[in-house]
Amino acid sequence: MRAGGALDVNLSRRYARDLESALSKSFQFRNREFTGWGAWSAKLASMLVEPASESPREAYRIANLEIRPAELQVLAGDRRAGFTVREFELFFLLSERVDSVVQRPEIYTLMWGGEMPRRNRSVDVLVRKVRAKLEVAAPEWRYVHTHFGIGYRFTPERIE
């Protein structure tokens, strides 16, 4: 077994080579011949070679929360918040911008990609779920604050 992410990188490289090979071959579908996917396949293969390492992998603290990005976990004291992957992604996105308002369309673009459809409530629903789980883990704290018509702000505040 290799240390660190070397194993992951080598597996990704092998997968990228296999994918590039498969996409470069021609195939038939409904009596029409298609050839490789050209530049698109090269771009896709290059994206798969190296795993993203932009986010911190080490655990860190904000107020009473311990954030463990490598495990996708958030602990309040000794209680786990129990986030799903998507909920953790939203929490992490907001917690990286402490005391800053993040607009709903920006959250949508970063979470789901593309432009936010009109009257879409996906961001609001996900924020509600994150708030509920944080409230169970740390009932004496509030973390995610709404700025009506704009977006959300992550600021840990103890309730008195």
C-alpha positions, 0 to 999 in steps of 0.5 A: 500500500502506498502512502498518501494519495499516490494510490489514488493518483495511479488509479485515476491515471489508469482510469483516464487512459482506459477512458481515453482509449474507449472514447477514441475508438469508433463505434456504431449506433443505429447503422451510423458510425461515430468516431472518437470524441476528440478534444472533449475526451482529452480534456475529460481524461486530463481532469481525471488524472489528478485528484483535486486537493484545493480544500484542506484535509486537516481538521480545524475548529470554528467556534465550538465546531470541529470540521473534518473535511477528509471524513466529511464530518462536523462535530459540535462537542462530541456530537456528530452533525450527521450531514449527508455529502451534499449537506456537508458540501453546503456547510463547508462552502458557507464555513469557508466564507465566515461572516460573508453573505453568499448569494443564493445563485452563487450557492446554486452554481457552486453546488449544482452547476449552471444557472439557478432556475427561476423560483428554485428552492433547492438552496433553501431546502438544503440550508434548512436541513443543515440548520436542523442538523446543527441545531440538534448537535448544538442547540445553544448555537446558531450558525447559518443566518438568512439575509432575505432576498440575498443569501446566507451568512455563516457566523457562529453565535451563542444563543443567550 
